Amino acid sequence: MQKLGSHLIVEYYGCNPKILNDLHSIKNHLLIAADKIGATVIDEKFHQFSPQGVSGAVILAESHISIHTWPEYGYAAMDFFTCGVKCDPYQGFTYLKQVFESKLEEVKDLVRGLPDDHSYH
Amino acid sequence: MQKLGSHLIVEYYGCNPKILNDLHSIKNHLLIAADKIGATVIDEKFHQFSPQGVSGAVILAESHISIHTWPEYGYAAMDFFTCGVKCDPYQGFTYLKQVFESKLEEVKDLVRGLPDDHSYH
């Protein structure tokens, strides 16, 4: 595959449920994470669910960061999708691991891009 | 894993580059795709890049849909993340395959949720 983007798919488990239910805190920390990744924030959109949970996306010049939280399970599902070579999504992963007080993480590191076989053209 | 969400990771190849560079068309089609999936749209955010390319995210009551396009390669990287049991993300996948005039697709179908081992608590 001709790599155009890196996509970290992250599950944070055993997190602090208060933080996972605080939209303003999550938004603030995701913007800090974007900076640590070396990405440029273009826009963001977050939503507070009732009775609990937060969803959000940060649009980057280099793709996006998204989050969905289940405070009742201490669980956050995150995606760090970055294109180009200057970003390091693991910097954001490590920062948010600390912020969320995560006790266990699962990470999948996917390559996004073009197939080696271009015969579909 | 205790499933909380379905995450389709989709690469569309050989697409119509004009469509992939048309923000308003992409936004409109992603909102239709959300409806076909059976999801409820909460908000959306799209961005047009210069000289080309569109990024966007649709925040759903059931998680999100995101897109990043490279018109110069006829390539769109998409994510359909839905939680709950009432949504069928493949309906959105199939709809957008037709809309983008994709000639080749690659799909990864991931489960998002809690680990079987809860000893981290």
gemmi code that builds the backbone of each chain (N, CA, C; Angstrom):
import gemmi

chains = {
    "A": [
        ("MET", (0.840, -1.206, 0.000), (0.000, 0.000, 0.000), (0.876, 1.257, 0.000)),
        ("GLN", (0.490, 2.229, -0.825), (1.173, 3.530, -0.792), (0.551, 4.355, 0.324)),
        ("LYS", (1.284, 4.553, 1.376), (0.753, 5.187, 2.580), (0.463, 6.673, 2.374)),
        ("LEU", (-0.763, 7.049, 2.696), (-1.113, 8.468, 2.701), (-1.446, 8.950, 4.110)),
        ("GLY", (-1.822, 8.011, 4.976), (-2.182, 8.424, 6.339), (-1.926, 7.327, 7.354)),
        ("SER", (-1.730, 7.753, 8.603), (-1.632, 6.824, 9.740), (-2.914, 6.930, 10.541)),
        ("HIS", (-3.442, 5.768, 10.936), (-4.704, 5.778, 11.677), (-4.537, 4.931, 12.940)),
        ("LEU", (-4.411, 5.619, 14.073), (-4.359, 4.933, 15.361), (-5.773, 4.773, 15.880)),
        ("ILE", (-6.149, 3.535, 16.159), (-7.465, 3.226, 16.714), (-7.236, 2.801, 18.154)),
        ("VAL", (-7.760, 3.590, 19.074), (-7.385, 3.437, 20.484), (-8.616, 3.213, 21.355)),
        ("GLU", (-8.521, 2.208, 22.240), (-9.514, 2.027, 23.304), (-8.821, 2.351, 24.634)),
        ("TYR", (-9.406, 3.276, 25.376), (-8.922, 3.581, 26.729), (-9.908, 2.975, 27.718)),
        ("TYR", (-9.396, 2.135, 28.626), (-10.262, 1.448, 29.599), (-9.925, 1.881, 31.033)),
        ("GLY", (-10.923, 1.799, 31.895), (-10.712, 2.098, 33.312), (-10.425, 3.567, 33.571)),
        ("CYS", (-10.977, 4.426, 32.726), (-10.708, 5.867, 32.833), (-11.546, 6.500, 33.942)),
        ("ASN", (-11.179, 7.732, 34.270), (-11.931, 8.537, 35.237), (-13.273, 8.936, 34.604)),
        ("PRO", (-14.390, 8.443, 35.133), (-15.681, 8.715, 34.471), (-16.082, 10.190, 34.494)),
        ("LYS", (-15.623, 10.911, 35.497), (-15.969, 12.350, 35.544), (-15.343, 13.087, 34.361)),
        ("ILE", (-14.105, 12.753, 34.070), (-13.437, 13.416, 32.940), (-14.118, 13.026, 31.628)),
        ("LEU", (-14.502, 11.750, 31.530), (-15.122, 11.267, 30.276), (-16.514, 11.850, 30.050)),
        ("ASN", (-17.063, 12.502, 31.071), (-18.394, 13.097, 30.904), (-18.348, 14.620, 30.884)),
        ("ASP", (-17.136, 15.176, 30.754), (-16.957, 16.634, 30.831), (-16.563, 17.156, 29.452)),
        ("LEU", (-17.547, 17.636, 28.708), (-17.316, 18.075, 27.324), (-16.202, 19.110, 27.231)),
        ("HIS", (-16.238, 20.107, 28.107), (-15.264, 21.198, 27.981), (-13.849, 20.715, 28.261)),
        ("SER", (-13.723, 19.815, 29.216), (-12.419, 19.251, 29.522), (-11.917, 18.401, 28.352)),
        ("ILE", (-12.785, 17.567, 27.792), (-12.395, 16.711, 26.669), (-11.985, 17.558, 25.468)),
        ("LYS", (-12.796, 18.567, 25.172), (-12.470, 19.436, 24.033), (-11.094, 20.082, 24.232)),
        ("ASN", (-10.878, 20.618, 25.417), (-9.612, 21.285, 25.725), (-8.434, 20.315, 25.572)),
        ("HIS", (-8.601, 19.119, 26.104), (-7.500, 18.153, 26.064), (-7.262, 17.608, 24.652)),
        ("LEU", (-8.305, 17.480, 23.857), (-8.093, 17.029, 22.475), (-7.370, 18.096, 21.648)),
        ("LEU", (-7.656, 19.351, 21.939), (-6.948, 20.418, 21.222), (-5.473, 20.450, 21.634)),
        ("ILE", (-5.215, 20.197, 22.912), (-3.817, 20.096, 23.365), (-3.156, 18.884, 22.701)),
        ("ALA", (-3.885, 17.764, 22.640), (-3.345, 16.554, 22.005), (-2.999, 16.824, 20.539)),
        ("ALA", (-3.861, 17.561, 19.843), (-3.591, 17.897, 18.441), (-2.283, 18.667, 18.321)),
        ("ASP", (-2.068, 19.578, 19.252), (-0.835, 20.366, 19.249), (0.378, 19.463, 19.497)),
        ("LYS", (0.242, 18.539, 20.442), (1.355, 17.635, 20.753), (1.679, 16.710, 19.575)),
        ("ILE", (0.654, 16.357, 18.835), (0.830, 15.518, 17.644), (1.595, 16.270, 16.550)),
        ("GLY", (1.520, 17.590, 16.621), (2.139, 18.414, 15.596), (1.178, 18.757, 14.488)),
        ("ALA", (-0.123, 18.656, 14.787), (-1.158, 18.893, 13.780), (-1.709, 20.316, 13.888)),
        ("THR", (-2.362, 20.734, 12.812), (-2.991, 22.052, 12.756), (-4.505, 21.890, 12.822)),
        ("VAL", (-5.122, 22.482, 13.851), (-6.571, 22.378, 14.033), (-7.280, 23.336, 13.088)),
        ("ILE", (-8.252, 22.796, 12.348), (-9.058, 23.617, 11.449), (-10.402, 23.923, 12.077)),
        ("ASP", (-10.991, 22.939, 12.722), (-12.305, 23.154, 13.333), (-12.593, 21.995, 14.277)),
        ("GLU", (-13.645, 22.153, 15.089), (-14.009, 21.068, 16.016), (-15.507, 21.106, 16.273)),
        ("LYS", (-16.010, 19.968, 16.703), (-17.440, 19.845, 17.012), (-17.600, 18.776, 18.084)),
        ("PHE", (-18.246, 19.149, 19.186), (-18.436, 18.217, 20.296), (-19.903, 18.218, 20.712)),
        ("HIS", (-20.317, 17.112, 21.301), (-21.710, 16.990, 21.737), (-21.778, 16.243, 23.071)),
        ("GLN", (-22.569, 16.793, 23.987), (-22.805, 16.156, 25.285), (-24.098, 15.353, 25.207)),
        ("PHE", (-24.005, 14.072, 25.548), (-25.201, 13.239, 25.556), (-25.821, 13.214, 26.948)),
        ("SER", (-27.114, 12.933, 26.991), (-27.834, 12.775, 28.242), (-28.329, 11.345, 28.332)),
        ("PRO", (-28.144, 10.623, 29.431), (-27.661, 11.134, 30.711), (-26.152, 11.269, 30.802)),
        ("GLN", (-25.400, 10.669, 29.874), (-23.948, 10.766, 29.960), (-23.312, 10.415, 28.628)),
        ("GLY", (-22.039, 10.811, 28.483), (-21.273, 10.509, 27.276), (-21.015, 11.748, 26.444)),
        ("VAL", (-19.880, 11.746, 25.791), (-19.469, 12.860, 24.929), (-18.975, 12.292, 23.605)),
        ("SER", (-19.370, 12.922, 22.507), (-18.805, 12.620, 21.194), (-18.187, 13.880, 20.629)),
        ("GLY", (-17.139, 13.722, 19.850), (-16.542, 14.896, 19.238), (-15.574, 14.545, 18.142)),
        ("ALA", (-15.321, 15.542, 17.309), (-14.340, 15.396, 16.229), (-13.580, 16.700, 16.076)),
        ("VAL", (-12.293, 16.567, 15.878), (-11.438, 17.711, 15.573), (-10.938, 17.528, 14.150)),
        ("ILE", (-11.298, 18.456, 13.271), (-10.823, 18.408, 11.894), (-9.439, 19.051, 11.856)),
        ("LEU", (-8.489, 18.287, 11.334), (-7.115, 18.767, 11.239), (-6.751, 19.042, 9.778)),
        ("ALA", (-5.752, 19.872, 9.572), (-5.198, 20.016, 8.220), (-4.657, 18.666, 7.761)),
        ("GLU", (-4.347, 17.797, 8.738), (-3.754, 16.479, 8.456), (-4.752, 15.338, 8.664)),
        ("SER", (-6.025, 15.583, 8.714), (-7.124, 14.602, 8.815), (-7.985, 14.842, 10.070)),
        ("HIS", (-8.028, 13.939, 11.080), (-8.932, 14.198, 12.202), (-8.574, 13.399, 13.457)),
        ("ILE", (-9.134, 13.863, 14.552), (-9.172, 13.116, 15.816), (-10.646, 12.996, 16.191)),
        ("SER", (-11.070, 11.806, 16.617), (-12.461, 11.666, 17.082), (-12.483, 10.944, 18.418)),
        ("ILE", (-13.568, 11.180, 19.158), (-13.735, 10.542, 20.470), (-15.201, 10.233, 20.723)),
        ("HIS", (-15.439, 9.093, 21.353), (-16.758, 8.757, 21.890), (-16.522, 8.162, 23.272)),
        ("THR", (-17.224, 8.667, 24.267), (-16.996, 8.178, 25.631), (-18.232, 7.504, 26.205)),
        ("TRP", (-17.974, 6.474, 27.012), (-18.985, 5.786, 27.804), (-18.547, 5.898, 29.268)),
        ("PRO", (-18.870, 7.021, 29.930), (-18.407, 7.201, 31.323), (-18.838, 6.051, 32.228)),
        ("GLU", (-20.001, 5.479, 31.941), (-20.519, 4.386, 32.781), (-19.627, 3.153, 32.745)),
        ("TYR", (-18.818, 3.029, 31.698), (-17.869, 1.915, 31.588), (-16.416, 2.377, 31.763)),
        ("GLY", (-16.201, 3.657, 31.980), (-14.835, 4.182, 32.034), (-14.100, 4.002, 30.713)),
        ("TYR", (-14.868, 4.045, 29.619), (-14.338, 3.686, 28.294), (-14.409, 4.862, 27.319)),
        ("ALA", (-13.300, 5.069, 26.616), (-13.272, 6.057, 25.525), (-12.732, 5.383, 24.273)),
        ("ALA", (-13.456, 5.543, 23.164), (-13.032, 5.039, 21.846), (-12.499, 6.226, 21.064)),
        ("MET", (-11.227, 6.148, 20.669), (-10.624, 7.287, 19.961), (-9.967, 6.876, 18.655)),
        ("ASP", (-9.924, 7.825, 17.739), (-9.219, 7.652, 16.474), (-8.313, 8.859, 16.253)),
        ("PHE", (-7.082, 8.569, 15.891), (-6.121, 9.613, 15.519), (-5.707, 9.321, 14.080)),
        ("PHE", (-6.214, 10.107, 13.162), (-5.945, 9.898, 11.734), (-5.117, 11.089, 11.265)),
        ("THR", (-3.876, 10.815, 10.857), (-2.996, 11.900, 10.413), (-2.342, 11.530, 9.095)),
        ("CYS", (-2.282, 12.499, 8.180), (-1.574, 12.272, 6.927), (-0.305, 13.102, 6.915)),
        ("GLY", (0.566, 12.760, 6.004), (1.858, 13.443, 5.957), (2.841, 12.792, 6.905)),
        ("VAL", (4.035, 13.339, 6.973), (5.106, 12.695, 7.746), (5.491, 13.487, 8.999)),
        ("LYS", (4.935, 14.666, 9.191), (5.422, 15.491, 10.305), (4.690, 15.225, 11.619)),
        ("CYS", (3.564, 14.500, 11.569), (2.780, 14.287, 12.784), (3.169, 12.987, 13.474)),
        ("ASP", (3.076, 13.003, 14.804), (3.301, 11.786, 15.591), (2.071, 11.533, 16.471)),
        ("PRO", (1.103, 10.728, 15.975), (-0.141, 10.535, 16.723), (0.077, 9.901, 18.096)),
        ("TYR", (1.202, 9.196, 18.282), (1.470, 8.569, 19.583), (1.669, 9.620, 20.688)),
        ("GLN", (2.083, 10.812, 20.311), (2.211, 11.885, 21.306), (0.825, 12.235, 21.874)),
        ("GLY", (-0.183, 12.249, 21.013), (-1.541, 12.502, 21.472), (-2.087, 11.345, 22.281)),
        ("PHE", (-1.807, 10.135, 21.816), (-2.226, 8.929, 22.538), (-1.690, 8.941, 23.971)),
        ("THR", (-0.405, 9.208, 24.141), (0.233, 9.185, 25.466), (-0.318, 10.305, 26.359)),
        ("TYR", (-0.495, 11.470, 25.784), (-1.035, 12.595, 26.568), (-2.433, 12.266, 27.095)),
        ("LEU", (-3.306, 11.750, 26.240), (-4.688, 11.492, 26.660), (-4.780, 10.295, 27.604)),
        ("LYS", (-3.877, 9.352, 27.470), (-3.801, 8.243, 28.427), (-3.626, 8.788, 29.848)),
        ("GLN", (-2.758, 9.769, 29.989), (-2.525, 10.375, 31.303), (-3.739, 11.190, 31.750)),
        ("VAL", (-4.258, 11.988, 30.857), (-5.379, 12.885, 31.189), (-6.616, 12.089, 31.619)),
        ("PHE", (-6.894, 11.013, 30.901), (-8.098, 10.223, 31.193), (-7.888, 9.275, 32.373)),
        ("GLU", (-6.625, 9.168, 32.833), (-6.274, 8.251, 33.934), (-6.605, 6.804, 33.540)),
        ("SER", (-6.315, 6.500, 32.277), (-6.597, 5.171, 31.725), (-5.741, 4.101, 32.394)),
        ("LYS", (-6.365, 2.965, 32.679), (-5.640, 1.847, 33.319), (-5.229, 0.773, 32.314)),
        ("LEU", (-5.831, 0.795, 31.128), (-5.509, -0.204, 30.108), (-5.836, 0.399, 28.745)),
        ("GLU", (-4.966, 0.125, 27.780), (-5.213, 0.650, 26.439), (-5.056, -0.469, 25.415)),
        ("GLU", (-5.795, -0.344, 24.335), (-5.604, -1.226, 23.185), (-5.426, -0.321, 21.971)),
        ("VAL", (-4.399, -0.600, 21.184), (-4.065, 0.264, 20.049), (-3.939, -0.572, 18.781)),
        ("LYS", (-4.598, -0.133, 17.741), (-4.373, -0.679, 16.398), (-3.780, 0.438, 15.550)),
        ("ASP", (-2.726, 0.126, 14.821), (-2.027, 1.128, 14.021), (-2.216, 0.754, 12.553)),
        ("LEU", (-3.140, 1.435, 11.889), (-3.472, 1.097, 10.498), (-2.825, 2.069, 9.514)),
        ("VAL", (-2.530, 1.553, 8.339), (-2.074, 2.393, 7.235), (-3.269, 2.688, 6.345)),
        ("ARG", (-3.453, 3.955, 5.995), (-4.487, 4.336, 5.030), (-3.806, 4.837, 3.766)),
        ("GLY", (-4.325, 4.445, 2.619), (-3.712, 4.913, 1.386), (-4.102, 4.089, 0.182)),
        ("LEU", (-3.249, 4.108, -0.820), (-3.565, 3.512, -2.118), (-3.079, 2.074, -2.198)),
        ("PRO", (-3.785, 1.238, -2.948), (-3.353, -0.154, -3.098), (-2.153, -0.242, -4.030)),
        ("ASP", (-1.407, -1.332, -3.901), (-0.272, -1.553, -4.805), (-0.766, -1.838, -6.219)),
        ("ASP", (-1.939, -2.450, -6.300), (-2.521, -2.790, -7.601), (-3.331, -1.604, -8.109)),
        ("HIS", (-2.868, -0.959, -9.164), (-3.568, 0.201, -9.724), (-4.366, -0.160, -10.970)),
        ("SER", (-4.634, -1.450, -11.157), (-5.282, -1.893, -12.387), (-6.757, -1.498, -12.458)),
        ("TYR", (-7.282, -0.917, -11.375), (-8.693, -0.507, -11.381), (-8.906, 0.783, -12.162)),
        ("HIS", (-7.808, 1.468, -12.523), (-7.963, 2.746, -13.237), (-8.542, 2.510, -14.623)),
    ],
    "B": [
        ("MET", (-14.482, -9.588, 23.330), (-14.795, -8.155, 23.519), (-16.302, -7.952, 23.629)),
        ("GLN", (-16.704, -7.122, 24.575), (-18.121, -6.735, 24.679), (-18.369, -5.603, 23.690)),
        ("LYS", (-19.077, -5.896, 22.631), (-19.235, -4.932, 21.545), (-20.101, -3.744, 21.949)),
        ("LEU", (-19.567, -2.550, 21.733), (-20.373, -1.341, 21.915), (-20.582, -0.608, 20.595)),
        ("GLY", (-19.675, -0.856, 19.649), (-19.800, -0.164, 18.371), (-19.235, -0.966, 17.219)),
        ("SER", (-19.736, -0.670, 16.014), (-19.192, -1.217, 14.773), (-18.429, -0.110, 14.063)),
        ("HIS", (-17.267, -0.451, 13.560), (-16.447, 0.558, 12.893), (-16.007, 0.025, 11.531)),
        ("LEU", (-16.646, 0.532, 10.495), (-16.239, 0.189, 9.125), (-15.191, 1.175, 8.671)),
        ("ILE", (-14.046, 0.641, 8.258), (-12.958, 1.470, 7.737), (-12.881, 1.185, 6.259)),
        ("VAL", (-13.130, 2.210, 5.453), (-13.354, 2.001, 4.020), (-12.406, 2.861, 3.194)),
        ("GLU", (-11.806, 2.225, 2.207), (-11.049, 2.948, 1.177), (-11.823, 2.814, -0.128)),
        ("TYR", (-12.129, 3.955, -0.737), (-12.756, 3.968, -2.068), (-11.695, 4.404, -3.082)),
        ("TYR", (-11.488, 3.559, -4.106), (-10.448, 3.850, -5.101), (-11.064, 4.053, -6.481)),
        ("GLY", (-10.368, 4.850, -7.290), (-10.799, 5.049, -8.676), (-12.081, 5.851, -8.775)),
        ("CYS", (-12.287, 6.748, -7.806), (-13.532, 7.534, -7.759), (-13.480, 8.710, -8.735)),
        ("ASN", (-14.648, 9.297, -8.937), (-14.770, 10.509, -9.758), (-14.121, 11.680, -9.007)),
        ("PRO", (-13.029, 12.226, -9.535), (-12.316, 13.268, -8.784), (-13.122, 14.549, -8.595)),
        ("LYS", (-14.016, 14.826, -9.537), (-14.833, 16.050, -9.386), (-15.734, 15.953, -8.165)),
        ("ILE", (-16.320, 14.785, -7.969), (-17.195, 14.593, -6.803), (-16.372, 14.676, -5.517)),
        ("LEU", (-15.182, 14.097, -5.547), (-14.344, 14.078, -4.332), (-13.808, 15.466, -3.973)),
        ("ASN", (-13.962, 16.418, -4.888), (-13.482, 17.771, -4.571), (-14.622, 18.754, -4.365)),
        ("ASP", (-15.834, 18.235, -4.245), (-17.031, 19.093, -4.153), (-17.610, 18.999, -2.738)),
        ("LEU", (-17.264, 19.957, -1.900), (-17.668, 19.916, -0.489), (-19.180, 19.791, -0.327)),
        ("HIS", (-19.923, 20.591, -1.064), (-21.374, 20.594, -0.855), (-21.995, 19.255, -1.266)),
        ("SER", (-21.479, 18.686, -2.339), (-21.976, 17.382, -2.770), (-21.629, 16.309, -1.728)),
        ("ILE", (-20.402, 16.324, -1.244), (-19.985, 15.321, -0.258), (-20.822, 15.444, 1.012)),
        ("LYS", (-21.007, 16.678, 1.473), (-21.807, 16.885, 2.695), (-23.221, 16.344, 2.505)),
        ("ASN", (-23.818, 16.707, 1.382), (-25.173, 16.263, 1.093), (-25.266, 14.733, 1.058)),
        ("HIS", (-24.294, 14.100, 0.405), (-24.332, 12.638, 0.267), (-24.035, 11.942, 1.601)),
        ("LEU", (-23.192, 12.526, 2.416), (-22.923, 11.894, 3.716), (-24.152, 11.993, 4.631)),
        ("LEU", (-24.897, 13.070, 4.501), (-26.118, 13.186, 5.306), (-27.169, 12.173, 4.826)),
        ("ILE", (-27.241, 11.966, 3.517), (-28.133, 10.933, 2.992), (-27.664, 9.551, 3.466)),
        ("ALA", (-26.343, 9.330, 3.432), (-25.794, 8.042, 3.887), (-26.156, 7.794, 5.348)),
        ("ALA", (-26.065, 8.836, 6.171), (-26.416, 8.694, 7.588), (-27.857, 8.240, 7.731)),
        ("ASP", (-28.722, 8.811, 6.905), (-30.134, 8.436, 6.944), (-30.316, 6.984, 6.510)),
        ("LYS", (-29.600, 6.582, 5.475), (-29.713, 5.196, 4.997), (-29.200, 4.199, 6.039)),
        ("ILE", (-28.194, 4.626, 6.799), (-27.641, 3.784, 7.862), (-28.660, 3.594, 8.991)),
        ("GLY", (-29.590, 4.544, 9.074), (-30.560, 4.525, 10.167), (-30.086, 5.324, 11.362)),
        ("ALA", (-29.145, 6.239, 11.124), (-28.566, 7.042, 12.209), (-29.231, 8.404, 12.310)),
        ("THR", (-29.037, 9.045, 13.444), (-29.565, 10.387, 13.699), (-28.413, 11.384, 13.690)),
        ("VAL", (-28.484, 12.354, 12.776), (-27.423, 13.354, 12.653), (-27.590, 14.422, 13.739)),
        ("ILE", (-26.490, 14.669, 14.452), (-26.496, 15.716, 15.476), (-25.841, 16.984, 14.961)),
        ("ASP", (-24.756, 16.814, 14.238), (-24.053, 17.989, 13.735), (-23.069, 17.534, 12.666)),
        ("GLU", (-22.511, 18.480, 11.944), (-21.524, 18.135, 10.922), (-20.548, 19.281, 10.744)),
        ("LYS", (-19.382, 18.940, 10.215), (-18.354, 19.946, 9.965), (-17.517, 19.480, 8.786)),
        ("PHE", (-17.405, 20.336, 7.760), (-16.652, 19.987, 6.561), (-15.673, 21.101, 6.228)),
        ("HIS", (-14.610, 20.738, 5.539), (-13.597, 21.724, 5.172), (-13.073, 21.430, 3.773)),
        ("GLN", (-12.975, 22.493, 2.962), (-12.425, 22.381, 1.614), (-10.949, 22.773, 1.647)),
        ("PHE", (-10.091, 21.894, 1.161), (-8.669, 22.209, 1.106), (-8.317, 22.815, -0.252)),
        ("SER", (-7.231, 23.577, -0.262), (-6.690, 24.140, -1.488), (-5.302, 23.562, -1.717)),
        ("PRO", (-4.962, 23.068, -2.891), (-5.732, 23.217, -4.135), (-6.868, 22.211, -4.280)),
        ("GLN", (-6.893, 21.142, -3.442), (-7.954, 20.158, -3.609), (-8.073, 19.299, -2.360)),
        ("GLY", (-9.211, 18.616, -2.236), (-9.436, 17.718, -1.109), (-10.483, 18.251, -0.151)),
        ("VAL", (-11.226, 17.349, 0.421), (-12.276, 17.690, 1.377), (-12.127, 16.786, 2.599)),
        ("SER", (-12.264, 17.380, 3.786), (-12.357, 16.604, 5.021), (-13.666, 16.934, 5.696)),
        ("GLY", (-14.211, 15.954, 6.406), (-15.444, 16.243, 7.113), (-15.797, 15.161, 8.106)),
        ("ALA", (-16.649, 15.556, 9.056), (-17.149, 14.614, 10.050), (-18.612, 14.904, 10.316)),
        ("VAL", (-19.399, 13.854, 10.412), (-20.803, 13.955, 10.809), (-20.924, 13.296, 12.181)),
        ("ILE", (-21.309, 14.077, 13.178), (-21.514, 13.546, 14.523), (-22.925, 12.972, 14.576)),
        ("LEU", (-22.993, 11.700, 14.927), (-24.277, 10.993, 15.017), (-24.647, 10.758, 16.479)),
        ("ALA", (-25.911, 10.568, 16.742), (-26.324, 10.083, 18.061), (-25.677, 8.727, 18.320)),
        ("GLU", (-25.320, 8.033, 17.223), (-24.746, 6.678, 17.311), (-23.239, 6.661, 17.030)),
        ("SER", (-22.547, 7.764, 17.039), (-21.086, 7.918, 16.893), (-20.737, 8.854, 15.735)),
        ("HIS", (-20.115, 8.402, 14.649), (-19.737, 9.369, 13.615), (-19.475, 8.714, 12.256)),
        ("ILE", (-19.482, 9.574, 11.241), (-18.975, 9.246, 9.910), (-17.901, 10.287, 9.590)),
        ("SER", (-16.775, 9.861, 9.049), (-15.749, 10.834, 8.652), (-15.268, 10.522, 7.239)),
        ("ILE", (-14.753, 11.568, 6.592), (-14.234, 11.413, 5.224), (-13.031, 12.318, 5.012)),
        ("HIS", (-12.077, 11.791, 4.250), (-10.955, 12.592, 3.754), (-10.747, 12.179, 2.311)),
        ("THR", (-10.700, 13.159, 1.417), (-10.570, 12.829, -0.001), (-9.266, 13.355, -0.595)),
        ("TRP", (-8.737, 12.576, -1.511), (-7.580, 12.949, -2.331), (-8.054, 12.869, -3.785)),
        ("PRO", (-8.675, 13.931, -4.307), (-9.188, 13.871, -5.681), (-8.105, 13.525, -6.700)),
        ("GLU", (-6.873, 13.969, -6.431), (-5.774, 13.717, -7.377), (-5.475, 12.233, -7.529)),
        ("TYR", (-5.880, 11.425, -6.548), (-5.703, 9.974, -6.618), (-7.046, 9.247, -6.806)),
        ("GLY", (-8.136, 9.960, -6.885), (-9.453, 9.319, -6.946), (-9.756, 8.519, -5.690)),
        ("TYR", (-9.215, 8.969, -4.559), (-9.231, 8.176, -3.318), (-9.995, 8.902, -2.202)),
        ("ALA", (-10.862, 8.154, -1.536), (-11.550, 8.665, -0.343), (-11.352, 7.668, 0.791)),
        ("ALA", (-10.920, 8.167, 1.947), (-10.767, 7.360, 3.160), (-11.959, 7.672, 4.060)),
        ("MET", (-12.740, 6.639, 4.376), (-13.946, 6.886, 5.165), (-14.026, 5.974, 6.381)),
        ("ASP", (-14.701, 6.486, 7.411), (-14.992, 5.702, 8.610), (-16.478, 5.819, 8.919)),
        ("PHE", (-17.090, 4.670, 9.177), (-18.491, 4.629, 9.617), (-18.489, 3.964, 10.991)),
        ("PHE", (-18.654, 4.760, 12.020), (-18.602, 4.245, 13.399), (-20.018, 4.379, 13.967)),
        ("THR", (-20.638, 3.237, 14.271), (-22.008, 3.281, 14.797), (-22.114, 2.396, 16.030)),
        ("CYS", (-22.801, 2.889, 17.037), (-23.051, 2.066, 18.219), (-24.530, 1.694, 18.259)),
        ("GLY", (-24.832, 0.705, 19.085), (-26.205, 0.213, 19.153), (-26.446, -0.823, 18.077)),
        ("VAL", (-27.652, -1.299, 18.012), (-27.959, -2.419, 17.117), (-28.857, -2.035, 15.945)),
        ("LYS", (-29.372, -0.801, 15.936), (-30.365, -0.475, 14.927), (-29.751, 0.032, 13.616)),
        ("CYS", (-28.447, 0.374, 13.636), (-27.822, 0.944, 12.438), (-27.175, -0.135, 11.577)),
        ("ASP", (-27.173, 0.103, 10.263), (-26.489, -0.783, 9.329), (-25.519, 0.058, 8.497)),
        ("PRO", (-24.255, 0.151, 8.935), (-23.301, 1.027, 8.231), (-23.059, 0.606, 6.789)),
        ("TYR", (-23.313, -0.668, 6.461), (-23.101, -1.123, 5.080), (-24.055, -0.438, 4.101)),
        ("GLN", (-25.194, 0.004, 4.595), (-26.109, 0.767, 3.726), (-25.457, 2.070, 3.287)),
        ("GLY", (-24.734, 2.721, 4.188), (-24.018, 3.952, 3.838), (-22.845, 3.651, 2.926)),
        ("PHE", (-22.142, 2.574, 3.212), (-21.010, 2.161, 2.370), (-21.452, 1.957, 0.924)),
        ("THR", (-22.539, 1.225, 0.745), (-23.018, 0.905, -0.607), (-23.499, 2.155, -1.334)),
        ("TYR", (-24.203, 3.002, -0.610), (-24.701, 4.244, -1.225), (-23.536, 5.103, -1.729)),
        ("LEU", (-22.520, 5.287, -0.890), (-21.414, 6.173, -1.266), (-20.517, 5.549, -2.344)),
        ("LYS", (-20.474, 4.239, -2.369), (-19.749, 3.554, -3.456), (-20.327, 3.957, -4.812)),
        ("GLN", (-21.657, 4.003, -4.882), (-22.309, 4.392, -6.129), (-22.110, 5.879, -6.415)),
        ("VAL", (-22.286, 6.697, -5.381), (-22.203, 8.151, -5.542), (-20.804, 8.573, -6.012)),
        ("PHE", (-19.785, 7.967, -5.413), (-18.407, 8.354, -5.743), (-17.922, 7.693, -7.038)),
        ("GLU", (-18.721, 6.763, -7.571), (-18.348, 6.017, -8.777), (-17.052, 5.246, -8.543)),
        ("SER", (-16.955, 4.676, -7.350), (-15.762, 3.931, -6.951), (-15.590, 2.664, -7.780)),
        ("LYS", (-14.344, 2.397, -8.176), (-14.050, 1.199, -8.988), (-13.509, 0.055, -8.135)),
        ("LEU", (-13.049, 0.360, -6.929), (-12.475, -0.670, -6.054), (-12.622, -0.192, -4.616)),
        ("GLU", (-12.963, -1.114, -3.730), (-13.113, -0.743, -2.325), (-12.341, -1.728, -1.452)),
        ("GLU", (-11.874, -1.232, -0.335), (-11.295, -2.103, 0.688), (-12.017, -1.774, 1.993)),
        ("VAL", (-12.472, -2.814, 2.683), (-13.276, -2.604, 3.892), (-12.689, -3.409, 5.054)),
        ("LYS", (-12.499, -2.750, 6.166), (-12.183, -3.449, 7.416), (-13.359, -3.232, 8.363)),
        ("ASP", (-13.804, -4.307, 8.990), (-14.972, -4.240, 9.865), (-14.501, -4.534, 11.292)),
        ("LEU", (-14.332, -3.489, 12.080), (-13.790, -3.632, 13.431), (-14.885, -3.571, 14.485)),
        ("VAL", (-14.642, -4.258, 15.577), (-15.511, -4.156, 16.749), (-14.863, -3.191, 17.735)),
        ("ARG", (-15.639, -2.257, 18.237), (-15.169, -1.356, 19.293), (-15.939, -1.688, 20.565)),
        ("GLY", (-15.256, -1.697, 21.702), (-15.959, -1.980, 22.950), (-15.021, -2.397, 24.052)),
        ("LEU", (-15.553, -3.129, 25.000), (-14.836, -3.446, 26.233), (-14.110, -4.782, 26.110)),
        ("PRO", (-12.962, -4.915, 26.782), (-12.226, -6.178, 26.745), (-12.920, -7.224, 27.587)),
        ("ASP", (-12.647, -8.488, 27.281), (-13.204, -9.563, 28.107), (-12.574, -9.552, 29.492)),
        ("ASP", (-11.321, -9.145, 29.566), (-10.602, -9.088, 30.850), (-10.898, -7.766, 31.541)),
        ("HIS", (-11.625, -7.808, 32.627), (-11.981, -6.582, 33.362), (-11.096, -6.393, 34.594)),
        ("SER", (-9.961, -7.079, 34.646), (-9.140, -7.047, 35.855), (-8.443, -5.702, 36.049)),
        ("TYR", (-8.534, -4.806, 35.063), (-7.892, -3.486, 35.203), (-8.640, -2.567, 36.151)),
        ("HIS", (-9.835, -2.981, 36.526), (-10.629, -2.111, 37.390), (-9.995, -2.001, 38.771)),
    ],
}
model = gemmi.Model(1)
for chain_id, residues in chains.items():
    chain = gemmi.Chain(chain_id)
    for i, (resn, *xyz) in enumerate(residues, 1):
        res = gemmi.Residue()
        res.name, res.seqid = resn, gemmi.SeqId(i, " ")
        for name, pos in zip(("N", "CA", "C"), xyz):
            atom = gemmi.Atom()
            atom.name, atom.element = name, gemmi.Element(name[0])
            atom.pos, atom.b_iso = gemmi.Position(*pos), 0.0
            res.add_atom(atom)
        chain.add_residue(res)
    model.add_chain(chain)
structure = gemmi.Structure()
structure.add_model(model)
structure.setup_entities()
